[in-house]
């Protein structure tokens, strides 16, 4: 789960050690971290702990909760919007793969620094017929 | 979502990433501007800190207003999509 370290002159948001997908609990932790950053404004760095920065949406949860798709995507997009306009300098440190929504998450930050020897940045949506993205991309 | 990506990367990079599913390694991502810098694993966090720590003194309220203005259209798109 994401955690925020605010001990240094910058906040460091650790997105987790696994695929760091956008599960409801994961998003709750990120939202709380953003609240803390806004309450104590200083630069924000986000990074992951293993092979992934973030592998994107929690498709298992989505497929098991299809009735909540609209609320889920609204929540994901609200996180993007919040990071995009966060009132502090922000940078995503891409320790590993940033795929799909994980790549969009990285894009929402002011800057991106990427590990030179591992991990891919990718928007794979064109290769998967995910109903989530078809719905979201249709709107804009 | 498209508006978010298109607000941050060049049109060429947007076409090259959004319509292809291409997997960008770090050097390639930097070459097209998707990422701003690359670093070794050991230097990654330090490079990120170096990017933003010099900006720590900026006015938070002003910076927030500037970003809200810069991205007004994108935020509107993000709030409308899926509704």
Backbone of each chain as ProteinMPNN parsed JSONL, in Angstrom:
{"seq_chain_A": "XXXXXXXXXXXXXXXXXXXXXXXXXXXXXXXXXXXXXXXXXXXXXXXXXXXXXXXXXXXXXXXXXXXXXXXXXXXXXXXXXXXXXXXXXXXXXXXXXXXXXXXXXXXXXXXXXXXXXXXXXXXXXXXXXXXXXXXXXXXX", "coords_chain_A": {"N_chain_A": [[0.843, -1.193, 0.0], [0.394, 2.299, -0.59], [2.501, 4.775, 0.945], [3.422, 7.711, 2.747], [6.331, 9.541, 3.121], [7.51, 12.081, 5.005], [9.755, 13.192, 6.095], [11.993, 14.549, 5.107], [13.214, 17.474, 3.25], [11.477, 17.149, 1.154], [8.373, 15.578, 0.208], [7.996, 12.062, 0.012], [6.237, 9.842, -1.803], [5.596, 6.584, -1.534], [4.599, 4.155, -3.679], [4.125, 1.493, -3.349], [5.097, -2.018, -3.248], [4.532, -3.865, -5.141], [2.568, -4.528, -7.962], [1.238, -2.23, -7.759], [-1.366, -1.378, -8.44], [-4.437, 0.368, -9.251], [-6.31, -0.19, -6.94], [-9.293, 0.04, -4.863], [-8.497, 0.419, -2.123], [-5.844, 1.114, -2.449], [-6.108, 3.521, -3.821], [-7.381, 5.009, -1.844], [-5.303, 5.289, -0.003], [-3.479, 6.789, -1.526], [-4.992, 9.109, -1.944], [-5.219, 10.064, 0.69], [-2.552, 10.598, 1.182], [-2.097, 12.685, -0.634], [-3.735, 14.606, 0.521], [-2.234, 15.108, 2.82], [0.05, 16.219, 1.702], [-0.911, 18.598, 0.602], [-1.68, 19.854, 2.932], [0.73, 20.326, 4.121], [2.716, 21.928, 2.474], [5.236, 20.984, 0.364], [7.762, 19.973, -2.007], [6.812, 17.09, -3.998], [7.682, 13.742, -4.461], [7.051, 10.786, -6.217], [7.29, 7.278, -6.164], [7.873, 3.798, -6.938], [8.416, 0.536, -5.441], [9.497, -1.817, -6.542], [9.432, -3.892, -9.312], [7.628, -2.364, -10.604], [6.419, 0.899, -11.283], [3.692, 1.66, -11.54], [1.235, -0.624, -12.533], [-1.195, 0.047, -13.494], [-4.808, 0.092, -13.855], [-6.917, -1.715, -11.545], [-7.939, -4.333, -12.77], [-9.061, -6.784, -12.106], [-10.616, -6.142, -9.877], [-12.363, -4.348, -11.083], [-13.702, -5.98, -12.978], [-15.04, -7.616, -11.252], [-16.756, -5.891, -10.107], [-18.519, -4.562, -11.834], [-20.734, -2.916, -11.92], [-19.954, -0.669, -10.575], [-18.367, 0.764, -12.211], [-18.444, 3.387, -13.346], [-18.164, 5.063, -11.094], [-15.706, 4.206, -10.215], [-13.909, 4.858, -12.368], [-14.268, 7.598, -12.344], [-13.099, 8.193, -9.931], [-10.438, 7.43, -10.311], [-9.72, 9.27, -12.305], [-10.068, 11.624, -10.927], [-7.959, 11.513, -9.168], [-5.826, 11.771, -10.961], [-6.347, 14.406, -11.838], [-6.012, 15.818, -9.505], [-3.3, 15.432, -8.866], [-2.178, 16.579, -11.096], [-2.706, 19.293, -10.717], [-1.566, 19.864, -8.318], [-0.489, 21.93, -5.633], [2.326, 22.094, -5.419], [5.729, 21.524, -6.469], [6.109, 18.624, -8.471], [7.329, 15.301, -9.04], [7.708, 12.284, -10.79], [9.376, 9.404, -10.044], [10.403, 6.961, -11.945], [10.74, 3.867, -11.163], [10.298, 1.491, -12.325], [8.103, -0.408, -14.426], [5.625, 1.526, -16.048], [2.489, 1.355, -16.863], [-0.363, 1.858, -18.865], [-2.929, 3.139, -16.92], [-1.069, 3.57, -14.968], [0.989, 4.744, -16.367], [-0.305, 7.04, -17.136], [-0.674, 8.154, -14.648], [1.99, 8.803, -14.072], [2.376, 10.719, -16.044], [0.82, 12.778, -15.104], [2.337, 14.107, -13.248], [4.615, 16.913, -12.686], [7.229, 16.518, -13.645], [9.224, 13.742, -14.947], [11.43, 11.237, -14.015], [13.31, 8.56, -15.126], [14.267, 5.174, -14.559], [17.212, 3.971, -15.959], [17.815, 1.454, -16.964], [15.868, -0.477, -16.649], [12.434, -1.45, -17.012], [9.431, -0.351, -18.612], [7.694, 2.259, -20.288], [4.38, 2.698, -21.141], [1.376, 2.911, -23.077], [-0.921, 0.705, -23.286], [-3.455, 0.458, -24.25], [-4.513, 0.331, -26.873], [-4.061, -2.214, -27.606], [-5.679, -3.792, -26.101], [-9.02, -4.67, -25.526], [-10.36, -3.162, -23.46], [-13.211, -2.562, -21.569], [-13.29, -0.458, -19.827], [-11.503, 1.515, -20.731], [-12.481, 1.996, -23.267], [-14.852, 3.204, -22.647], [-14.0, 5.47, -21.219], [-12.288, 6.795, -23.022], [-14.049, 7.361, -24.989], [-15.527, 9.464, -24.009], [-13.759, 11.637, -23.933]], "CA_chain_A": [[0.0, 0.0, 0.0], [1.152, 3.552, -0.616], [2.788, 5.463, 2.205], [4.06, 9.003, 2.535], [7.413, 9.886, 4.032], [7.632, 13.54, 4.958], [10.827, 13.57, 7.017], [13.033, 15.364, 4.474], [12.639, 18.684, 2.65], [10.463, 16.8, 0.161], [7.54, 14.401, 0.503], [8.197, 10.934, -0.891], [5.092, 8.934, -1.813], [5.932, 5.24, -1.979], [3.352, 3.628, -4.24], [3.985, 0.093, -2.991], [6.186, -2.892, -3.655], [4.058, -4.871, -6.099], [2.16, -3.91, -9.231], [0.75, -0.886, -7.413], [-2.549, -1.104, -9.276], [-5.42, 1.275, -8.68], [-7.405, -0.807, -6.191], [-9.935, 1.044, -4.004], [-7.685, 0.72, -0.954], [-4.639, 1.81, -2.928], [-6.497, 4.892, -4.114], [-7.623, 5.684, -0.564], [-3.999, 5.653, 0.563], [-2.93, 7.888, -2.329], [-5.784, 10.316, -1.654], [-4.817, 10.564, 2.007], [-1.213, 11.169, 1.043], [-2.231, 13.983, -1.298], [-4.261, 15.517, 1.548], [-1.124, 15.492, 3.685], [0.949, 17.099, 0.95], [-1.559, 19.906, 0.502], [-1.681, 20.448, 4.272], [2.118, 20.639, 4.462], [3.219, 22.023, 1.097], [6.626, 20.932, -0.066], [7.776, 19.171, -3.238], [6.388, 15.7, -3.894], [8.234, 12.719, -5.348], [6.374, 9.502, -6.116], [8.074, 6.194, -6.726], [7.481, 2.464, -6.519], [9.49, -0.157, -4.754], [9.976, -3.058, -7.13], [9.479, -3.919, -10.768], [6.608, -1.492, -11.169], [5.936, 2.178, -10.749], [2.315, 1.205, -11.406], [0.761, -1.388, -13.681], [-2.46, 0.582, -13.963], [-6.08, -0.177, -13.19], [-7.148, -3.014, -10.919], [-8.958, -4.901, -13.656], [-9.759, -7.845, -11.375], [-11.668, -5.514, -9.067], [-13.343, -3.78, -12.009], [-14.521, -7.047, -13.553], [-15.887, -8.158, -10.18], [-17.63, -4.818, -9.612], [-18.799, -3.816, -13.06], [-21.751, -1.916, -11.639], [-19.331, 0.524, -10.006], [-17.363, 1.221, -13.169], [-18.442, 4.843, -13.487], [-17.596, 5.663, -9.882], [-14.299, 3.841, -10.191], [-13.141, 5.667, -13.318], [-14.295, 8.986, -11.873], [-12.144, 8.3, -8.834], [-9.111, 7.387, -10.936], [-9.483, 10.527, -13.006], [-9.949, 12.68, -9.916], [-6.587, 11.447, -8.67], [-4.992, 12.392, -11.992], [-6.587, 15.845, -11.841], [-5.436, 16.365, -8.28], [-1.846, 15.462, -8.981], [-1.871, 17.533, -12.168], [-2.821, 20.668, -10.233], [-1.108, 19.924, -6.926], [0.188, 23.218, -5.471], [3.741, 21.924, -5.097], [6.436, 20.857, -7.578], [5.952, 17.175, -8.381], [8.121, 14.503, -9.971], [7.546, 10.841, -10.705], [10.617, 8.666, -10.22], [9.935, 5.697, -12.5], [11.624, 2.782, -10.774], [9.97, 0.32, -13.113], [7.065, -0.288, -15.438], [4.477, 2.42, -15.929], [1.628, 0.864, -17.93], [-1.765, 2.251, -18.839], [-3.22, 4.169, -15.939], [0.191, 3.839, -14.278], [1.697, 5.697, -17.213], [-1.041, 8.304, -17.028], [-0.315, 8.689, -13.335], [3.303, 9.428, -14.22], [2.203, 11.894, -16.901], [0.161, 13.845, -14.339], [3.343, 14.827, -12.48], [5.293, 17.962, -13.453], [8.385, 15.923, -14.323], [9.432, 12.312, -14.83], [12.782, 10.703, -14.129], [13.097, 7.127, -15.348], [15.412, 4.297, -14.385], [17.759, 3.875, -17.316], [18.122, 0.101, -17.42], [14.773, -1.423, -16.472], [11.09, -0.909, -16.99], [8.905, 0.267, -19.816], [6.582, 3.207, -20.227], [3.528, 2.197, -22.226], [-0.087, 3.008, -23.086], [-1.244, -0.511, -24.042], [-4.906, 0.357, -24.463], [-4.86, -0.009, -28.249], [-3.913, -3.662, -27.768], [-6.639, -4.531, -25.279], [-10.355, -4.08, -25.662], [-10.891, -3.015, -22.115], [-14.407, -1.711, -21.563], [-13.039, 0.755, -19.042], [-10.878, 2.546, -21.537], [-13.38, 2.374, -24.362], [-15.825, 4.148, -22.096], [-13.355, 6.725, -20.842], [-11.801, 7.498, -24.193], [-15.2, 7.83, -25.782], [-15.987, 10.752, -23.477], [-12.834, 12.703, -24.366]], "C_chain_A": [[0.881, 1.246, 0.0], [1.359, 4.124, 0.782], [3.571, 6.715, 1.887], [5.132, 9.205, 3.58], [7.668, 11.373, 3.9], [8.78, 14.052, 5.821], [11.817, 14.55, 6.422], [12.404, 16.631, 3.912], [11.651, 18.418, 1.518], [9.607, 15.661, 0.708], [7.932, 13.304, -0.482], [7.013, 9.992, -0.736], [5.556, 7.604, -2.388], [4.647, 4.555, -2.418], [3.123, 2.169, -3.896], [5.103, -0.727, -3.593], [5.784, -3.866, -4.75], [3.718, -4.197, -7.422], [1.569, -2.524, -9.002], [-0.41, -0.461, -8.3], [-3.548, -0.259, -8.497], [-6.572, 0.486, -8.048], [-8.068, 0.273, -5.337], [-9.095, 1.406, -2.78], [-6.418, 1.481, -1.338], [-4.969, 3.269, -3.188], [-6.786, 5.665, -2.834], [-6.308, 6.148, 0.044], [-3.373, 6.812, -0.207], [-3.669, 9.187, -2.032], [-5.398, 10.909, -0.307], [-3.438, 11.201, 1.955], [-1.275, 12.545, 0.394], [-2.804, 15.023, -0.336], [-3.126, 16.025, 2.431], [-0.17, 16.444, 2.974], [0.36, 18.506, 0.882], [-1.542, 20.616, 1.85], [-0.294, 20.907, 4.702], [2.892, 20.784, 3.156], [4.736, 21.99, 1.011], [6.666, 19.962, -1.238], [7.449, 17.701, -2.99], [7.097, 14.843, -4.933], [7.422, 11.459, -5.135], [7.232, 8.444, -6.778], [7.525, 4.871, -6.249], [8.684, 1.724, -5.983], [10.05, -1.377, -5.438], [10.061, -2.958, -8.63], [8.539, -2.906, -11.411], [6.562, -0.139, -10.484], [4.449, 1.978, -10.486], [1.9, 0.501, -12.685], [-0.667, -1.027, -14.057], [-3.678, 0.152, -13.169], [-6.13, -1.581, -12.586], [-8.287, -3.688, -11.684], [-9.711, -6.05, -12.994], [-10.906, -7.25, -10.574], [-12.769, -4.976, -9.974], [-14.275, -4.862, -12.547], [-15.448, -7.668, -12.503], [-16.889, -7.132, -9.676], [-18.058, -3.916, -10.769], [-19.834, -2.714, -12.834], [-21.174, -0.619, -11.098], [-18.305, 1.134, -10.941], [-17.29, 2.739, -13.262], [-17.79, 5.517, -12.281], [-16.096, 5.395, -9.803], [-13.484, 4.729, -11.131], [-13.149, 7.132, -12.913], [-13.25, 9.193, -10.783], [-10.708, 8.306, -9.355], [-8.776, 8.739, -11.556], [-9.366, 11.697, -12.046], [-8.546, 12.687, -9.321], [-5.632, 12.079, -9.677], [-5.118, 13.92, -11.919], [-5.944, 16.502, -10.625], [-3.925, 16.483, -8.367], [-1.42, 16.511, -10.006], [-1.817, 18.966, -11.646], [-2.346, 20.819, -8.796], [-0.272, 21.182, -6.72], [1.622, 23.12, -4.962], [4.418, 21.351, -6.338], [6.362, 19.34, -7.382], [6.828, 16.468, -9.407], [7.862, 13.032, -9.715], [8.895, 10.192, -10.978], [10.245, 7.249, -10.646], [10.972, 4.604, -12.253], [11.436, 1.552, -11.637], [8.826, 0.635, -14.049], [5.985, 0.718, -15.055], [3.577, 2.087, -17.111], [0.221, 1.41, -17.765], [-2.014, 3.386, -17.872], [-1.982, 4.51, -15.119], [1.049, 4.819, -15.053], [1.011, 7.06, -17.161], [-0.771, 8.973, -15.691], [1.015, 9.424, -13.422], [3.204, 10.731, -15.023], [1.613, 13.069, -16.125], [1.158, 14.661, -13.511], [4.024, 15.887, -13.343], [6.442, 17.377, -14.281], [8.455, 14.422, -14.082], [10.929, 12.022, -14.967], [12.619, 9.189, -14.189], [14.389, 6.348, -15.153], [15.905, 3.881, -15.757], [17.795, 2.457, -17.848], [16.987, -0.905, -17.258], [13.443, -0.699, -16.56], [10.712, -0.241, -18.29], [7.802, 1.249, -19.461], [5.673, 2.873, -21.407], [2.068, 2.539, -21.99], [-0.593, 1.832, -23.912], [-2.681, -0.593, -24.509], [-5.279, -0.083, -25.866], [-4.781, -1.524, -28.477], [-4.9, -4.464, -26.951], [-7.994, -3.864, -25.41], [-10.991, -3.977, -24.296], [-12.099, -2.097, -22.132], [-14.187, -0.421, -20.799], [-12.5, 1.854, -19.936], [-11.757, 2.965, -22.686], [-14.378, 3.406, -23.867], [-15.174, 5.488, -21.823], [-12.89, 7.493, -22.061], [-12.937, 8.011, -25.046], [-15.594, 9.223, -25.335], [-15.085, 11.872, -23.907], [-11.793, 12.077, -25.274]], "O_chain_A": [[1.989, 1.231, 0.536], [0.519, 3.979, 1.67], [4.291, 6.78, 0.89], [4.885, 9.06, 4.777], [8.001, 11.867, 2.822], [8.779, 15.212, 6.233], [12.431, 15.319, 7.162], [11.203, 16.852, 4.07], [11.054, 19.351, 0.981], [10.049, 14.884, 1.554], [8.172, 13.571, -1.659], [6.807, 9.412, 0.331], [5.871, 7.503, -3.574], [3.718, 4.392, -1.627], [2.031, 1.65, -4.127], [5.942, -0.221, -4.339], [6.625, -4.62, -5.238], [4.494, -3.391, -7.935], [1.418, -1.741, -9.94], [-0.439, 0.648, -8.834], [-3.51, -0.181, -7.269], [-7.687, 0.495, -8.57], [-7.467, 1.322, -5.108], [-8.991, 2.583, -2.434], [-5.983, 2.384, -0.623], [-4.2, 4.157, -2.82], [-6.471, 6.852, -2.746], [-6.21, 7.267, 0.548], [-2.799, 7.718, 0.396], [-3.049, 10.24, -1.886], [-5.264, 12.126, -0.179], [-3.187, 12.217, 2.603], [-0.584, 13.468, 0.823], [-2.406, 16.188, -0.372], [-3.058, 17.212, 2.753], [0.356, 17.373, 3.588], [1.071, 19.49, 1.086], [-1.404, 21.838, 1.909], [-0.165, 21.784, 5.556], [3.636, 19.882, 2.768], [5.421, 22.87, 1.53], [5.716, 19.208, -1.45], [7.756, 17.143, -1.937], [7.115, 15.165, -6.121], [7.13, 11.096, -3.996], [7.83, 8.683, -7.827], [6.791, 4.82, -5.262], [9.816, 2.204, -6.052], [11.025, -1.941, -4.942], [10.69, -2.045, -9.165], [8.636, -2.623, -12.605], [6.656, -0.044, -9.261], [3.992, 2.109, -9.35], [2.181, 0.975, -13.786], [-1.288, -1.725, -14.858], [-3.596, -0.119, -11.97], [-5.469, -2.504, -13.061], [-9.449, -3.615, -11.285], [-10.885, -6.268, -13.294], [-12.022, -7.771, -10.582], [-13.956, -5.125, -9.681], [-15.493, -4.684, -12.569], [-16.514, -8.183, -12.838], [-17.78, -7.47, -8.896], [-17.972, -2.69, -10.696], [-19.794, -1.683, -13.506], [-21.829, 0.422, -11.152], [-17.468, 1.931, -10.517], [-16.201, 3.313, -13.258], [-16.971, 6.423, -12.429], [-15.32, 6.251, -9.377], [-12.47, 5.291, -10.721], [-12.159, 7.837, -13.109], [-12.599, 10.236, -10.72], [-9.872, 9.087, -8.898], [-7.688, 9.278, -11.354], [-8.646, 12.658, -12.319], [-8.007, 13.748, -9.007], [-4.736, 12.833, -9.299], [-4.115, 14.634, -11.938], [-5.401, 17.603, -10.712], [-3.345, 17.501, -7.989], [-0.44, 17.231, -9.814], [-0.982, 19.759, -12.081], [-2.686, 21.796, -8.128], [0.582, 21.481, -7.554], [2.073, 23.953, -4.177], [3.748, 20.752, -7.179], [6.53, 18.838, -6.27], [7.042, 16.975, -10.508], [7.802, 12.588, -8.568], [9.489, 10.411, -12.033], [9.825, 6.435, -9.824], [11.93, 4.436, -13.007], [12.299, 0.676, -11.684], [8.604, 1.787, -14.421], [5.506, 0.759, -13.922], [3.862, 2.489, -18.239], [-0.324, 1.425, -16.661], [-1.408, 4.453, -17.972], [-1.861, 5.631, -14.625], [1.756, 5.635, -14.462], [1.67, 8.1, -17.145], [-0.653, 10.195, -15.605], [1.154, 10.534, -12.907], [3.871, 11.716, -14.709], [1.876, 14.225, -16.454], [0.855, 15.787, -13.116], [4.021, 15.792, -14.57], [6.604, 17.699, -15.458], [7.84, 13.894, -13.155], [11.594, 12.489, -15.892], [11.878, 8.606, -13.398], [15.467, 6.803, -15.534], [15.117, 3.485, -16.616], [17.806, 2.261, -19.063], [17.115, -2.055, -17.678], [13.328, 0.483, -16.236], [11.544, 0.351, -18.978], [7.084, 1.088, -18.475], [6.138, 2.776, -22.543], [1.575, 2.471, -20.865], [-0.687, 1.947, -25.134], [-3.09, -1.594, -25.096], [-6.264, -0.801, -26.041], [-5.364, -2.046, -29.427], [-4.964, -5.686, -27.084], [-8.098, -2.638, -25.404], [-12.009, -4.605, -24.007], [-12.028, -0.982, -22.647], [-14.822, 0.594, -21.086], [-12.98, 2.987, -19.903], [-11.791, 4.139, -23.054], [-14.709, 4.358, -24.573], [-15.735, 6.532, -22.158], [-13.071, 8.709, -22.136], [-12.784, 9.007, -25.754], [-15.952, 10.069, -26.154], [-15.566, 12.96, -24.221], [-10.905, 12.772, -25.766]]}, "seq_chain_B": "XXXXXXXXXXXXXXXXXXXXXXXXXXXXXXXXXXXXXXXXXXXXXXXXXXXXXXXXXXXXXXXXXXXXXXXXXXXXXXXXXXX", "coords_chain_B": {"N_chain_B": [[-8.931, 11.296, -20.512], [-7.222, 11.165, -22.697], [-6.811, 13.871, -23.092], [-5.237, 14.538, -20.909], [-2.791, 13.227, -21.436], [-2.128, 14.4, -23.862], [-1.706, 16.984, -23.074], [0.738, 17.037, -21.997], [2.742, 15.779, -23.452], [4.469, 15.936, -26.623], [2.693, 16.31, -29.776], [3.701, 14.421, -31.584], [4.875, 12.519, -29.915], [2.606, 11.75, -28.577], [1.044, 10.526, -30.568], [2.817, 8.483, -31.183], [2.792, 6.989, -28.863], [0.159, 6.666, -27.822], [-1.35, 5.532, -29.873], [-0.163, 3.203, -30.574], [0.668, 1.352, -28.613], [3.272, 0.996, -27.969], [6.223, 0.009, -26.217], [8.147, 1.954, -24.319], [11.492, 2.179, -23.591], [13.816, 3.649, -21.24], [15.722, 5.43, -22.51], [14.575, 5.885, -25.0], [12.129, 6.94, -24.212], [12.99, 9.299, -23.078], [14.092, 10.498, -25.324], [11.856, 11.164, -26.875], [10.636, 12.819, -25.203], [8.849, 11.978, -23.277], [9.73, 11.301, -20.761], [11.75, 13.283, -18.553], [14.343, 12.982, -17.699], [16.879, 10.481, -17.253], [18.179, 7.922, -15.106], [20.523, 5.986, -13.164], [19.646, 3.093, -11.18], [20.562, 3.502, -8.606], [20.843, 6.234, -8.521], [18.363, 7.284, -8.959], [16.335, 8.303, -7.15], [17.706, 10.432, -6.035], [18.133, 11.993, -8.319], [15.522, 12.72, -8.869], [14.893, 14.205, -6.58], [16.715, 16.297, -6.951], [15.542, 17.58, -9.071], [13.307, 18.884, -8.003], [13.765, 19.911, -5.417], [15.124, 22.422, -5.461], [13.023, 24.065, -5.995], [11.55, 24.395, -3.786], [10.89, 26.654, -2.33], [8.891, 28.024, -3.604], [5.804, 29.839, -3.848], [3.112, 28.156, -2.602], [0.315, 28.562, -2.847], [0.159, 30.264, -5.034], [1.406, 28.715, -7.006], [-0.396, 26.614, -7.152], [-2.641, 27.947, -8.203], [-1.645, 28.704, -10.668], [-1.213, 26.21, -11.917], [-3.838, 25.201, -11.933], [-4.97, 26.965, -13.717], [-3.392, 26.511, -16.009], [-4.11, 23.909, -16.658], [-6.839, 23.843, -16.951], [-8.658, 23.012, -18.952], [-8.004, 20.309, -19.239], [-8.547, 19.312, -16.679], [-11.279, 19.73, -16.601], [-12.065, 17.955, -18.613], [-11.259, 15.54, -17.428], [-12.972, 15.489, -15.256], [-15.421, 15.294, -16.458], [-15.509, 13.005, -18.06], [-16.823, 9.749, -18.261], [-18.906, 10.402, -16.716]], "CA_chain_B": [[-7.601, 10.708, -20.338], [-6.406, 11.584, -23.824], [-6.441, 15.273, -22.885], [-4.138, 14.567, -19.944], [-1.554, 12.845, -22.115], [-1.81, 15.379, -24.901], [-1.296, 18.251, -22.477], [2.065, 16.917, -21.409], [3.73, 15.315, -24.415], [4.306, 16.518, -27.947], [1.783, 15.536, -30.633], [4.405, 13.271, -32.162], [5.006, 11.504, -28.867], [1.26, 11.256, -28.282], [0.707, 9.558, -31.625], [3.739, 7.351, -31.073], [2.544, 6.207, -27.655], [-1.252, 6.359, -27.586], [-1.985, 4.767, -30.955], [0.681, 2.073, -30.957], [0.965, 0.408, -27.541], [4.723, 0.799, -27.947], [6.876, 0.008, -24.907], [9.296, 2.842, -24.365], [12.543, 2.116, -22.575], [14.142, 4.969, -20.705], [16.381, 6.3, -23.482], [13.596, 6.251, -26.015], [11.145, 7.814, -23.569], [13.617, 10.611, -22.949], [14.3, 11.066, -26.66], [10.612, 11.76, -27.368], [10.157, 13.787, -24.222], [7.875, 11.425, -22.33], [10.381, 11.531, -19.48], [12.643, 14.438, -18.609], [15.715, 12.579, -17.39], [17.032, 9.075, -16.882], [19.202, 7.774, -14.069], [20.738, 4.62, -12.704], [18.792, 2.743, -10.055], [21.102, 4.105, -7.384], [20.739, 7.695, -8.578], [17.017, 7.681, -9.385], [15.659, 9.167, -6.186], [18.499, 11.66, -5.94], [17.86, 12.806, -9.507], [14.179, 13.271, -8.696], [15.009, 15.261, -5.566], [17.43, 17.421, -7.553], [14.611, 18.273, -9.966], [12.274, 19.673, -7.328], [14.146, 20.552, -4.156], [15.41, 23.857, -5.639], [11.771, 24.801, -6.158], [10.781, 24.237, -2.555], [10.47, 27.919, -1.756], [7.855, 28.703, -4.388], [4.524, 30.019, -3.174], [2.22, 27.04, -2.9], [-1.007, 29.011, -3.316], [0.313, 30.787, -6.394], [1.678, 27.59, -7.898], [-1.656, 25.906, -7.339], [-3.495, 28.719, -9.109], [-1.056, 28.628, -12.004], [-1.492, 24.885, -12.493], [-5.277, 25.094, -12.196], [-5.211, 27.723, -14.944], [-2.718, 25.826, -17.12], [-4.746, 22.622, -16.969], [-8.285, 23.97, -16.765], [-9.365, 22.178, -19.922], [-7.743, 18.905, -18.938], [-9.293, 18.971, -15.462], [-12.693, 19.632, -16.975], [-12.218, 16.695, -19.339], [-11.148, 14.439, -16.471], [-14.158, 15.469, -14.394], [-16.617, 14.983, -17.243], [-15.435, 11.67, -18.676], [-17.376, 8.681, -17.451], [-20.066, 10.878, -15.959]], "C_chain_B": [[-6.686, 11.143, -21.466], [-5.926, 13.008, -23.608], [-5.27, 15.386, -21.926], [-2.816, 14.287, -20.649], [-1.15, 13.928, -23.102], [-1.377, 16.728, -24.34], [0.156, 18.225, -22.042], [3.137, 16.483, -22.416], [3.457, 15.956, -25.766], [3.294, 15.699, -28.755], [2.437, 14.291, -31.205], [4.53, 12.153, -31.133], [3.645, 10.915, -28.517], [0.846, 10.209, -29.312], [1.544, 8.293, -31.443], [3.483, 6.471, -29.869], [1.093, 5.767, -27.529], [-1.849, 5.439, -28.647], [-1.259, 3.463, -31.274], [0.83, 1.0, -29.888], [2.453, 0.146, -27.4], [5.254, 0.877, -26.524], [8.154, 0.828, -24.994], [10.261, 2.503, -23.237], [12.941, 3.536, -22.224], [14.747, 5.896, -21.752], [15.399, 6.79, -24.53], [12.546, 7.205, -25.443], [11.704, 9.219, -23.413], [13.761, 11.276, -24.315], [13.038, 11.731, -27.195], [9.974, 12.692, -26.344], [9.114, 13.279, -23.252], [8.419, 11.5, -20.914], [11.43, 12.615, -19.658], [14.101, 14.081, -18.381], [15.723, 11.09, -17.111], [18.188, 8.969, -15.896], [19.384, 6.301, -13.746], [19.805, 4.359, -11.527], [19.253, 3.468, -8.795], [20.867, 5.61, -7.345], [19.316, 8.196, -8.785], [16.355, 8.664, -8.414], [16.391, 10.494, -6.043], [18.259, 12.575, -7.131], [16.486, 13.458, -9.396], [14.203, 14.416, -7.681], [15.662, 16.492, -6.164], [16.517, 18.24, -8.455], [13.724, 19.25, -9.204], [12.721, 20.378, -6.054], [14.488, 22.033, -4.339], [14.146, 24.704, -5.743], [10.974, 24.858, -4.865], [10.247, 25.547, -2.019], [9.344, 28.611, -2.498], [6.552, 28.78, -3.594], [3.559, 28.919, -3.59], [0.885, 27.522, -3.452], [-0.916, 29.543, -4.734], [0.541, 29.66, -7.386], [0.41, 26.803, -8.183], [-2.558, 26.62, -8.324], [-2.961, 28.648, -10.537], [-1.391, 27.292, -12.648], [-2.976, 24.72, -12.812], [-5.626, 25.821, -13.495], [-4.633, 27.003, -16.154], [-3.548, 24.632, -17.603], [-6.262, 22.666, -16.856], [-9.058, 23.039, -17.699], [-9.207, 20.7, -19.622], [-8.54, 18.463, -17.71], [-10.776, 18.831, -15.769], [-12.954, 18.311, -17.698], [-12.173, 15.507, -18.387], [-12.387, 14.348, -15.589], [-15.412, 15.062, -15.147], [-16.651, 13.549, -17.724], [-16.013, 10.636, -17.729], [-18.601, 9.115, -16.679], [-21.364, 10.557, -16.686]], "O_chain_B": [[-5.517, 11.454, -21.239], [-4.775, 13.329, -23.9], [-4.399, 16.237, -22.108], [-1.843, 15.021, -20.477], [0.013, 14.324, -23.172], [-0.756, 17.525, -25.043], [0.741, 19.268, -21.75], [4.315, 16.795, -22.238], [2.361, 16.455, -26.024], [3.064, 14.528, -28.454], [1.809, 13.236, -31.301], [4.316, 10.982, -31.446], [3.536, 9.731, -28.2], [0.357, 9.136, -28.959], [1.034, 7.177, -31.538], [3.911, 5.318, -29.85], [0.822, 4.621, -27.168], [-2.753, 4.656, -28.353], [-1.689, 2.706, -32.143], [1.095, -0.156, -30.218], [2.85, -0.834, -26.771], [4.803, 1.696, -25.724], [9.115, 0.441, -25.659], [9.889, 2.536, -22.064], [12.469, 4.499, -22.827], [14.319, 7.045, -21.867], [15.395, 7.965, -24.897], [12.129, 8.155, -26.105], [10.99, 10.206, -23.591], [13.572, 12.485, -24.442], [13.12, 12.745, -27.889], [8.917, 13.276, -26.585], [8.549, 14.057, -22.483], [7.666, 11.735, -19.968], [11.934, 12.841, -20.758], [14.995, 14.801, -18.824], [14.694, 10.508, -16.771], [19.068, 9.829, -15.862], [18.512, 5.477, -14.02], [19.244, 5.29, -10.95], [18.443, 3.977, -8.02], [20.711, 6.194, -6.272], [19.082, 9.404, -8.788], [15.875, 9.723, -8.818], [15.767, 11.55, -5.942], [18.19, 13.794, -6.975], [16.308, 14.612, -9.784], [13.602, 15.467, -7.905], [15.217, 17.613, -5.916], [16.693, 19.451, -8.591], [13.422, 20.331, -9.708], [12.099, 21.362, -5.654], [14.176, 22.836, -3.46], [14.199, 25.925, -5.594], [9.836, 25.327, -4.86], [9.239, 25.551, -1.314], [8.885, 29.673, -2.076], [6.244, 27.907, -2.784], [3.23, 28.768, -4.767], [0.375, 26.956, -4.418], [-1.808, 29.305, -5.548], [-0.047, 29.64, -8.467], [0.17, 26.378, -9.313], [-3.173, 25.987, -9.183], [-3.729, 28.546, -11.494], [-1.809, 27.249, -13.805], [-3.329, 24.16, -13.85], [-6.462, 25.361, -14.273], [-5.284, 26.892, -17.193], [-3.665, 24.385, -18.803], [-6.901, 21.628, -16.682], [-9.997, 22.363, -17.278], [-10.16, 19.929, -19.737], [-9.131, 17.384, -17.697], [-11.445, 17.93, -15.264], [-13.945, 17.633, -17.426], [-12.962, 14.572, -18.523], [-12.806, 13.252, -15.216], [-16.359, 14.547, -14.553], [-17.719, 12.941, -17.788], [-15.724, 10.648, -16.532], [-19.268, 8.29, -16.054], [-22.444, 10.884, -16.194]]}, "name": "protein", "num_of_chains": 2, "seq": "XXXXXXXXXXXXXXXXXXXXXXXXXXXXXXXXXXXXXXXXXXXXXXXXXXXXXXXXXXXXXXXXXXXXXXXXXXXXXXXXXXXXXXXXXXXXXXXXXXXXXXXXXXXXXXXXXXXXXXXXXXXXXXXXXXXXXXXXXXXXXXXXXXXXXXXXXXXXXXXXXXXXXXXXXXXXXXXXXXXXXXXXXXXXXXXXXXXXXXXXXXXXXXXXXXXXXXXXXXXXXXX"}
